Each structure stands twice: as C-alpha cells, then as structure tokens.
Amino acid sequence: MTPSELKYKLEETGKHPYFFSRDNMKYFGDTMKNYGCRKTTINGVEAWELWRKRPVKRGLKNSAYFNAKTFERIFNHD
C-alpha cells in the first residue's frame, strides 16, 4: 500500500477525514512525498504504519498507525 492509497481508503471509509487535509498538512509543513507506508503489528493488531521520511515543523516525526482491516487509528503507547 502506498501513502496515497491509504489516504484514499481513509477518505472512503470516512474515518479521520482531517488527517490528510490540506490545512492540517500545511500547518505541520508536510507533503505526501514525505510519507512512507508499511505493514506492521502494533498492540497485537495488524496495521499500516504511516511514517515520515524526514521530520517536519515543530520536530514532528512520529508514525501514525491504522488498523489494516477497519482503518481505525491505533495509538501506540510505548
């Protein structure tokens, strides 16, 4: 899955509609080119990890996790 495919799936399901919004990404200085996507397991659930290739404004570099089946956001509490 590519970051663009994940964006499409999230918009299609209506879950987290603001995650990829233009205003939200502009606020953090982010672009779609800066994202990578890979499959992983988080908290025992198969998930897609959306990771940043480079840190953005305000030092943000954390990954976001989404359930591979339902596309619900999963929060990693390491």
C-alpha positions as CSV (number, residue, x, y, z in Angstrom):
1,M,0.0,0.0,0.0
2,T,1.2,3.5,-0.8
3,P,0.6,6.6,1.3
4,S,-1.8,7.8,-1.4
5,E,-3.8,4.5,-1.3
6,L,-4.0,4.8,2.5
7,K,-5.3,8.3,2.2
8,Y,-7.9,7.2,-0.3
9,K,-9.0,4.3,2.0
10,L,-9.3,6.7,5.0
11,E,-11.4,9.2,3.0
12,E,-13.5,6.4,1.5
13,T,-14.4,5.0,5.0
14,G,-14.9,8.5,6.4
15,K,-12.6,7.8,9.3
16,H,-10.2,10.6,10.3
17,P,-11.1,12.9,7.4
18,Y,-8.8,15.7,8.6
19,F,-5.6,13.6,8.9
20,F,-4.6,14.3,5.3
21,S,-6.5,17.6,4.9
22,R,-4.6,20.4,3.1
23,D,-4.8,22.7,6.1
24,N,-3.6,20.1,8.5
25,M,-0.6,19.1,6.4
26,K,0.2,22.8,5.6
27,Y,0.2,23.6,9.4
28,F,2.8,20.9,10.0
29,G,4.8,21.6,6.8
30,D,4.1,18.1,5.5
31,T,3.7,16.7,2.0
32,M,2.6,13.4,0.6
33,K,6.1,12.9,-0.7
34,N,7.4,12.8,2.9
35,Y,5.3,9.8,3.9
36,G,6.1,6.1,3.6
37,C,3.7,3.2,4.3
38,R,4.5,-0.3,5.6
39,K,2.6,-3.2,7.2
40,T,3.4,-3.9,10.9
41,T,1.8,-5.3,14.1
42,I,1.0,-2.8,16.8
43,N,-0.6,-3.7,20.1
44,G,-1.3,-7.2,18.7
45,V,-3.2,-5.8,15.7
46,E,-2.1,-5.9,12.0
47,A,-1.8,-2.3,10.9
48,W,-0.5,0.1,8.3
49,E,2.3,2.3,9.6
50,L,2.4,5.8,8.0
51,W,5.9,7.1,8.7
52,R,7.6,10.3,7.9
53,K,10.9,10.2,6.0
54,R,12.1,13.5,7.4
55,P,10.9,15.5,10.5
56,V,8.6,18.4,9.8
57,K,7.9,21.7,11.5
58,R,7.8,21.6,15.3
59,G,10.0,18.5,15.2
60,L,7.2,16.1,14.4
61,K,8.5,12.7,13.2
62,N,6.2,10.2,14.8
63,S,4.4,7.4,12.9
64,A,0.7,7.0,12.7
65,Y,-0.9,3.5,12.8
66,F,-4.1,2.4,11.2
67,N,-5.9,-0.9,11.5
68,A,-5.3,-2.9,8.3
69,K,-8.9,-4.1,8.1
70,T,-11.1,-1.3,9.6
71,F,-8.7,1.7,9.0
72,E,-9.4,2.9,12.6
73,R,-6.4,4.8,14.1
74,I,-4.3,2.9,16.6
75,F,-2.4,4.7,19.2
76,N,1.0,3.2,20.2
77,H,1.6,3.6,23.9
78,D,5.3,2.5,24.2
